[in-house]
């Protein structure tokens, strides 16, 4: 999944503002999505390490390809930090080949594994137990971990509230008229929209992000299917008949 423009500063969740004009809108939007699609049960993965690996492998890749790469890692007995650290980079790249950009991703996986082993004694659970902002800042300092991947890890592996922004979210928010996509808003601008207007709740953040991705794939695609959209009554693009990006 591609992100919007890069973040400039890590953004920490704030208590939602009950007087914000967007609070009710975003909660209504969530209710409509949840009523339409039901619970999504994200993130797919068995345990925190698999979530971390999946978050790195899913960069610019379809999840079906990531699942194949994860299966290859399990079959190769390479589903631990130590095994990833010990595996030669070219061999690791061959194992995760279905995920595309496999050479770069092999390097990212090995860099992450080395960081946890060298700086946290290989204890991933201890690393993930750090405070939300501190954890996010450290993740962003690791090669290959950008804002979206960092937030995937914080939200789904560490179960801490950091809303994930991806291209699907940017598309939907832009079409709804909340943030003008033509202005190419920064990652942190989109993230602040959710942090500042929603209750700081991990389960809500997880489900909301998953529902946005589901909606972008099923309905609000590059060429949107507006007549069947559950957000049509509150969507600027759908109501005006103009097709966004």
C-alpha positions as CSV (number, residue, x, y, z in Angstrom):
1,X,0.0,0.0,0.0
2,X,1.3,3.4,-0.9
3,X,1.2,6.3,1.5
4,X,0.4,10.0,1.0
5,X,3.3,12.5,1.2
6,X,5.9,11.7,3.8
7,X,5.5,12.8,7.5
8,X,7.7,15.5,8.8
9,X,7.1,15.0,12.6
10,X,5.8,12.0,14.5
11,X,2.2,12.7,15.5
12,X,0.9,11.6,18.9
13,X,-2.8,10.9,19.4
14,X,-4.7,13.6,21.3
15,X,-7.9,13.4,23.2
16,X,-10.7,14.0,20.7
17,X,-12.4,17.3,20.7
18,X,-16.2,17.0,21.3
19,X,-16.8,20.4,19.7
20,X,-14.9,19.6,16.5
21,X,-17.2,19.7,13.4
22,X,-15.4,16.6,12.1
23,X,-16.0,14.4,15.2
24,X,-19.6,13.5,14.4
25,X,-18.8,13.2,10.7
26,X,-16.0,10.7,11.3
27,X,-18.0,8.6,13.8
28,X,-21.0,8.6,11.3
29,X,-18.6,7.5,8.6
30,X,-17.3,4.7,10.7
31,X,-20.8,3.5,11.6
32,X,-21.8,3.4,8.0
33,X,-18.8,1.4,7.0
34,X,-19.2,-1.0,9.9
35,X,-22.9,-1.5,9.2
36,X,-22.0,-2.3,5.5
37,X,-19.0,-4.6,6.0
38,X,-19.0,-5.8,9.6
39,X,-15.9,-6.4,11.6
40,X,-12.7,-7.0,9.6
41,X,-10.6,-8.8,12.1
42,X,-7.3,-7.1,11.2
43,X,-4.3,-7.5,11.2
44,X,-3.9,-11.0,9.6
45,X,-1.0,-12.7,11.3
46,X,0.0,-15.1,14.0
47,X,1.6,-13.0,16.7
48,X,3.5,-9.7,16.8
49,X,6.5,-10.8,14.7
50,X,4.4,-12.0,11.9
51,X,2.5,-8.7,12.0
52,X,5.8,-6.8,11.8
53,X,7.1,-8.9,8.9
54,X,3.8,-8.6,7.1
55,X,3.8,-4.8,7.5
56,X,7.3,-4.6,5.9
57,X,6.4,-7.1,3.1
58,X,3.1,-5.4,2.2
59,X,4.8,-2.2,1.0
60,X,3.8,-1.8,-2.7
61,X,2.5,-5.4,-2.7
62,X,-0.9,-7.1,-2.7
63,X,-1.7,-9.0,0.4
64,X,-2.2,-12.3,-1.5
65,X,1.5,-12.0,-2.5
66,X,2.5,-11.2,1.1
67,X,0.6,-14.3,2.3
68,X,2.7,-16.4,-0.2
69,X,5.9,-14.9,1.1
70,X,4.9,-15.5,4.8
71,X,4.1,-19.1,3.9
72,X,7.5,-19.5,2.3
73,X,9.2,-18.1,5.5
74,X,7.3,-20.6,7.6
75,X,8.2,-23.5,5.3
76,X,11.9,-22.4,5.4
77,X,11.8,-22.3,9.2
78,X,12.7,-18.6,8.9
79,X,10.0,-17.0,11.1
80,X,12.0,-15.7,13.9
81,X,14.3,-12.7,14.4
82,X,17.3,-14.8,14.8
83,X,16.7,-16.9,11.7
84,X,16.1,-13.8,9.7
85,X,19.3,-12.3,11.1
86,X,21.3,-15.4,10.3
87,X,19.9,-16.0,6.8
88,X,22.1,-14.7,4.0
89,X,20.3,-11.7,2.3
90,X,20.2,-13.3,-1.1
91,X,18.6,-16.5,0.3
92,X,16.1,-14.4,2.3
93,X,15.2,-12.5,-0.8
94,X,14.5,-15.7,-2.7
95,X,12.2,-16.9,0.1
96,X,10.1,-13.7,0.1
97,X,10.2,-13.3,-3.7
98,X,6.4,-13.3,-4.1
99,X,6.2,-10.0,-2.2
100,X,7.9,-8.0,-5.0
101,X,10.9,-5.7,-4.4
102,X,12.2,-8.7,-2.5
103,X,15.9,-7.7,-2.5
104,X,15.1,-4.4,-0.8
105,X,12.6,-6.0,1.6
106,X,15.1,-8.7,2.5
107,X,17.5,-5.9,3.6
108,X,14.7,-4.2,5.6
109,X,13.8,-7.4,7.4
110,X,17.4,-8.1,8.3
111,X,18.0,-4.5,9.4
112,X,14.9,-4.8,11.7
113,X,16.0,-8.1,13.1
114,X,19.5,-6.8,13.7
115,X,18.1,-3.7,15.5
116,X,16.0,-5.7,17.9
117,X,18.8,-8.2,18.6
118,X,21.5,-5.5,19.1
119,X,19.5,-2.9,20.9
120,X,16.8,-5.0,22.7
121,X,18.5,-8.3,23.3
122,X,16.2,-9.9,20.7
123,X,13.2,-9.3,22.9
124,X,10.5,-8.1,20.5
125,X,7.8,-8.0,23.2
126,X,9.9,-5.6,25.3
127,X,10.5,-3.4,22.3
128,X,6.8,-3.2,21.5
129,X,5.9,-2.4,25.1
130,X,7.6,1.0,24.9
131,X,5.3,4.1,24.9
132,X,3.5,4.9,21.7
133,X,5.4,8.0,20.6
134,X,8.8,6.6,21.7
135,X,8.2,3.3,19.9
136,X,7.1,5.1,16.7
137,X,10.1,7.4,16.8
138,X,12.5,4.5,17.1
139,X,10.7,2.6,14.3
140,X,11.1,5.5,12.0
141,X,14.8,5.5,12.7
142,X,15.2,1.9,11.3
143,X,16.0,1.6,7.6
144,X,13.0,0.8,5.5
145,X,10.4,1.8,8.1
146,X,8.3,4.7,6.9
147,X,5.3,6.3,8.6
148,X,2.7,3.9,7.3
149,X,4.8,0.8,8.2
150,X,5.6,2.2,11.6
151,X,2.0,2.9,12.4
152,X,1.0,-0.6,11.2
153,X,3.5,-2.0,13.7
154,X,2.5,0.3,16.5
155,X,-1.3,-0.3,16.0
156,X,-1.4,-4.0,15.2
157,X,1.7,-5.5,16.7
158,X,2.1,-3.3,19.8
159,X,-1.7,-2.6,20.1
160,X,-1.1,1.1,20.7
161,X,-3.2,3.9,19.2
162,X,-1.5,5.3,16.2
163,X,-3.9,5.7,13.2
164,X,-2.6,4.2,9.9
165,X,-2.8,6.4,6.8
166,X,-2.5,4.8,3.4
167,X,-3.4,5.7,-0.1
168,X,-6.9,4.2,0.3
169,X,-7.6,6.5,3.3
170,X,-6.3,9.5,1.4
171,X,-8.5,8.7,-1.6
172,X,-11.7,8.3,0.5
173,X,-11.1,11.4,2.7
174,X,-10.3,13.4,-0.4
175,X,-13.5,12.3,-2.2
176,X,-15.6,13.0,0.9
177,X,-14.3,16.6,0.8
178,X,-12.7,16.4,4.3
179,X,-9.2,17.2,3.0
180,X,-8.6,18.5,-0.5
181,X,-6.5,15.8,-2.3
182,X,-5.4,18.5,-4.8
183,X,-3.4,20.1,-1.9
184,X,-1.4,16.9,-1.5
185,X,-1.8,16.9,2.3
186,X,1.1,15.5,4.4
187,X,0.8,12.2,6.1
188,X,0.6,13.9,9.5
189,X,-2.2,16.1,8.3
190,X,-4.4,13.1,7.5
191,X,-3.4,11.4,10.7
192,X,-4.2,14.4,12.8
193,X,-7.8,14.4,11.3
194,X,-8.4,11.0,13.0
195,X,-6.3,11.6,16.1
196,X,-7.9,14.9,17.0
197,X,-11.5,13.9,16.3
198,X,-11.8,10.3,17.5
199,X,-11.6,8.7,20.9
200,X,-8.1,7.4,21.4
201,X,-9.1,3.7,21.2
202,X,-6.9,1.0,19.8
203,X,-9.8,-1.3,18.7
204,X,-11.6,1.7,17.0
205,X,-8.4,2.7,15.1
206,X,-7.7,-0.9,14.0
207,X,-11.2,-1.5,12.8
208,X,-11.6,1.9,11.1
209,X,-8.4,1.5,9.1
210,X,-9.4,-2.0,8.0
211,X,-12.9,-0.8,7.0
212,X,-11.4,2.1,5.0
213,X,-9.2,-0.3,3.1
214,X,-12.1,-2.7,2.5
215,X,-14.3,0.1,1.2
216,X,-11.6,1.4,-1.1
217,X,-11.1,-2.0,-2.6
218,X,-14.7,-3.0,-2.9
219,X,-16.5,0.3,-3.8
220,X,-14.4,3.5,-3.6
221,X,-11.9,2.2,-6.2
222,X,-9.9,4.3,-8.6
223,X,-13.1,4.4,-10.6
224,X,-15.7,4.5,-7.9
225,X,-19.0,2.7,-7.8
226,X,-20.9,5.5,-6.3
227,X,-24.5,4.3,-6.7
228,X,-23.8,1.3,-4.4
229,X,-21.7,3.2,-1.8
230,X,-22.7,3.3,1.8
231,X,-21.0,6.7,2.2
232,X,-22.9,8.3,-0.7
233,X,-25.2,10.4,1.5
234,X,-22.2,12.1,3.0
235,X,-19.8,12.1,0.0
236,X,-19.1,15.3,-1.9
237,X,-17.8,13.5,-4.9
238,X,-20.7,11.0,-5.1
239,X,-23.4,13.6,-4.7
240,X,-21.9,15.9,-7.3
241,X,-21.2,13.1,-9.8
242,X,-17.5,14.1,-10.1
243,X,-15.1,11.2,-10.2
244,X,-12.0,11.7,-8.0
245,X,-8.6,10.1,-8.4
